Amino acid sequence: MRKRRQKRATSVLILLLIFIGSFIGIKPQQAQQLWQTAQQLLVPAQTTKQQTTTTADQLANLNYQSGKSAVIAVNHNRATLDPKSWRQNQVIYADLDRLNRTSGANIAYLQQRNVADDALRVQQTVRPTGWHQKFSGRQAILNRGHLVAYSISKGISVAGNYDPHQQSGDQNNVKNLFAQTAFSNQRLQTVYEAKVRNALRAGKKVIYRPHAIFRGQELMPRGVHLQAISTDGSLNFNVYIYNVQPGFVFNYQTGTSQKAADQQVPDTTI
């Protein structure tokens, strides 16, 4: 619906420009070229949305196989993000769906001032959908996974805007948390967050798009799709991380788990 409104608004604007142009001497041929250009500008947005939806559906239907890498490349590990779309330092948080899941992608436009250290970390209290904590020894098998990590969102408010007075960011934002295995979070996703953080420290501007991938009506995501690109193209990755834990299997419909000694997950990334 929103895309259709944007398309209508753009079309009206172009027609208005053509109408005004008729009074300032624009030729019919030039007007036609202007209209064709506008139509070309509208098509990529629709195509990108369709491609994104298709990719999410495909990833949601993948099943992890024990012993295989829990990280796979998407689109040959090349982001589909447009580096020219970086406009201002902000995070656009997707609304929760009707099941209160973070099933939409968040997109962050980041710069050097967003890099945070451990001193800014605060306790998380949110219980995302599918949250059924269990311990292996004294180690928790679930984390409150941040889509946009606190370490790269310093100063970002709950509204997604930069606020210099809110240096710790909003680490308990329900639109930014999901039930993630400790292994997926601490051993795998942090590798890619570090790539973003290092690029920011080097003065790069980065577009980062994390997307928790749910299958159907399940409450625990099957994995998380991460893309990032810097405006100069030096940082560029596109990966999918399975939401799995060595020694455990999950009922993703509910988030409950049980021990499974044969569930082996190698500690490897790409």
N, C-alpha and C positions, 0 to 999 in steps of 0.2 A: 504493500500500500504506500509506504513512504517513498519507495523508488518511483512508483507511478506519479506521485505528486511532484517529485523532483523533475521527472521527465516533462510533465505538463508545464511546470514553472519555467523550465529551460526553453521549451518550445514557444511559450508565450513571449519570453524575453527576446528570442530571435525574431519572431514576427514583429514585435515592437520596434526592434532595431531596423528591420527592413522598411517598416512603415515610416519611421523617422528618416531613414536614408533616402526615401523617395522625395523628401522635401529639400535635401541637401545635395541632390544631383547624383546619387548612386545609380549606376546603370543596372538594367534588369539582369544582365549576365552576372554582374558582381553580386547581386542579391541572391541569385540561384546558387552561386558558389558558397555564399555565406550560410545558406540553409543546408547545403550538403555537408559542410564542415560541422555544423551543429549536430546533424544526424550521426556523423562518425564519432563525435565525442560522446554521444549517448550510448552507443553500442558496447564499448568496452566495459562499462560499469555493469551492464546486464550480463555480459559474458563472464566477467570475473565472479559475480555472485553465483551464477550457475555452476562454474567450475569449483568454487569453494564448497557449495552444497554437495556436489558429486563426490569430491574428495572426502568430506566428512562422513558421508554414507559408506563409502568404500572402506575407510579406516575402521568404522564402527563394526563392520562385519568380519574383521580379521580376528583370528583366534591365535593366542600365543601357544607355541610349542616348546615344551620343556627342553632346556639345553641350547636353544637358539638365542641369538642376540635379542635383547628386549628393545633395541633401537633400530629403526629402519629408516632409510632415506626416502623422502617424498620428492617427486619431481627432480630426481637426480641430485638431491640435496641443495637445490636452488630455490630460493624464495620466490613467490609469485607477487610479492609486495612491490609497490611503486616507490622507489626512493625519492621521487620528486613530490610525494604527497606530504612530506614532513612540513608542517606549518608553524606549530607552536608546541611547547612543552606541556603535554597533558596525557591522561589515560582515559580512553573511552571504555567505560564498563558496560557490558551487555546486561540487560535486565534478566532477573531470574525467570525461568519458565514456570508453567502452571504447577509443576511438581517441586518448585523451589530449587531447581538445579541450576548450576552455572553452565548451561548447555550452549550458550552463545560465546563467540570469541571476544576477548578483550583485545584492544589494540593500544599500544603505548608509543608515544612519541617522546623519546628520551634524549637527555643530554648530560654533560659531565656533572652538573650540580645534583643529579638524582642518585649518584653513587653514595651508598650508606655503609657504615661499618657495624660490627656486632653490638656496639654500645647503644645503638638506637633500637635494638630489638625489644619488643614487648611481648607479654604473654598472650597467646591466642585462646579465646574462649568460645568461638563459634563452633556449632555442631553442624557441619554440612550434611547433605543427604547421604545416606549409606554409611553413616558413622557408627561403627561397632568396633571399638578398640579392643585389642588383645595383645598380650605380651608373650614374648619368647625369652624365657629367663627374666631378665629385668628390662629387656629392650621392647619398646612399643613397635608393633608392626604397621601402624597407621600414623600418618602425619596429616595435619591440616595444610594441605598443599596450596601455596599461593600461585595463581596463574601468573601475575606480575610480581616477581619476588620483591620482598622488602628491601633487599640489598641494591636494587636498581630503581627504586621508586621513592627515594627520599624527598620529602616535601609535597608529595601528592596527596591531596585531600580525598575525602569520601566521594566528593563530586567529580573527582578526576582532574582538578585544576592544581597548578603549583601554588603552594602557600609557604613562604619562607618561615612562617611561625609554626609550622607543623612538620618539623624535621623528621620525626619518626614515621611520617606517612600515616596511612590508615590500615594497619595490619589486621584489623578485625572486620574488614569490609566483606559482607556476605556475598557480594558480587564477584569476589576475587578468591574464594576459597572452595576447595573440593576435597573429598576423601581420597587421599593418595597414599599408596604404600610407602613405607620408610625407604625401601630400596629404590623405588622409582624417583622419589624426591631427592634423597641425600646422595645417592651414588650415580644417578643418571641426569636428572634435570639440572642439577647444580653445575654440571659440566658446561651446559649451553648457557646458563645464566652467567657463568664466569666469562664466557666469550663476549657476551653483551657488556658485562661490567668492564672488561679490559678495553673494549673499544671505546666506551664512554670515558674511561680514565685517560685515554689517548686523545681526547677532545673530539671524538666522532659524534655525530648525531645519528641515532638509531631508531628504526621502526621495529617494534617487537610485537608479535601476534601469537599469544598462547590460547589454545582452545581445548577445553576438556571434552573428550569424545564419549558420548553415551550411546548405548544401543537400545533403541526402542524406549520403553518406559523404565528402564533400569535406573536405580538410584545411585549406583557407584559407577564412575566412568571406566571404560575399558582401557583408556589411555589418554595421553595429552599430546596434541599436535603443536609443535613449536616452529615458528618462522621468525627470522630476523634479517634485516638488511640495513647497512649504514648508508648514509646519503652519498658517500663516495664509492660504495660498492666493495670496500675492502672486507667487510663482514657480510657473510651471506650463507645462511643455512636454512634447511627445511627438513625437519625430522618428526617422526612419530615414536613416542615412548609408551610401551605397554605398561599398564598399571598392575604390576605383578610383584610378588615377594617370594624369595627362595624359601622352600619348606612349607609353603601355605598355598591353598587354592581358595578362591573367593566365589561366593554366589553374588554376582553383580546386580541381581535383581534387588537384593536387600543390603548387601555390603557385609554380610556375615562371612566367616572364614572357618577353615578347618586345616589341621596339620596334614601335610602331604610330603613325606620324605623324598619322594621321587620328583618333586617340583624343583628343578635346578635352573637358576638364572645366572648366566655369566656376567661378570662385571666389565662389560665392554661397551664402548660407544663408537661413533663414526665421526 
